[in-house]
């Protein structure tokens, strides 16, 4: 049985999807961009600040499902410019212990919602 996960501590969906879906002990998140959940304004000061907002949004969704970043087994990172990879990776990496970090792919794309620079989604499993 699937359970819809929602928190007002992350941006509300802006389309026909949910922040996350929990099936058994596995959580599938939708991609998050750098929207401030309170104002729904984009936080695009620089790529580090943008990535931090995305990760904070992801943390809020995980917490709403009773999980944490430690439960994440897979992430997908979509970026507009592969030249930003090192700066995004630096911020992203600060949220994980390297020894237990999840599997991941990072893909450069032609365009992202609202013309942001980075979008991240995750899969987490509660042990």
JOKA-V726371 format. One record per backbone hydrogen bond with DSSP energy under -0.5 kcal/mol. CO is the residue of the C=O (numbers start at 1). NH is the residue of the N-H. E is the energy in kcal/mol with one decimal. If there is no record, write none. Layout:
CO,NH,E + CO,NH,E
This chain:
1,24,-0.9 + 3,22,-3.1 + 5,20,-1.0 + 7,10,-0.9 + 15,17,-2.1 + 19,30,-2.8 + 20,5,-2.6 + 21,23,-0.5 + 21,28,-2.6 + 22,3,-2.8 + 23,26,-2.3 + 25,126,-2.8 + 26,23,-3.0 + 27,29,-0.6 + 27,124,-2.4 + 28,21,-2.3 + 32,120,-1.8 + 33,35,-1.9 + 34,43,-2.9 + 36,40,-3.0 + 41,36,-3.0 + 42,44,-0.7 + 46,50,-2.6 + 47,51,-2.4 + 48,52,-2.3 + 49,53,-2.1 + 50,54,-2.0 + 51,55,-2.5 + 52,56,-2.5 + 53,57,-2.3 + 54,58,-2.3 + 55,59,-2.5 + 56,60,-2.0 + 57,61,-1.9 + 58,62,-2.6 + 59,63,-2.7 + 60,64,-1.9 + 61,65,-1.0 + 62,65,-0.9 + 62,67,-2.7 + 63,66,-1.7 + 68,71,-1.8 + 69,72,-1.2 + 71,125,-2.6 + 73,103,-2.1 + 74,123,-2.5 + 75,105,-1.4 + 76,121,-2.1 + 77,107,-2.9 + 78,119,-2.2 + 79,109,-2.7 + 81,84,-2.6 + 82,85,-1.5 + 84,88,-2.6 + 85,89,-3.3 + 86,90,-1.9 + 87,91,-1.5 + 88,92,-3.0 + 89,93,-3.0 + 90,94,-1.0 + 91,94,-0.8 + 92,95,-1.8 + 93,96,-1.3 + 96,98,-0.6 + 97,100,-1.4 + 97,101,-0.7 + 98,101,-0.6 + 103,75,-2.0 + 105,77,-2.7 + 107,79,-2.7 + 112,115,-2.1 + 113,116,-1.6 + 117,80,-2.0 + 119,78,-3.0 + 120,32,-2.7 + 121,76,-2.4 + 122,29,-2.7 + 123,73,-2.8 + 123,74,-1.7 + 124,27,-3.6 + 125,127,-0.6
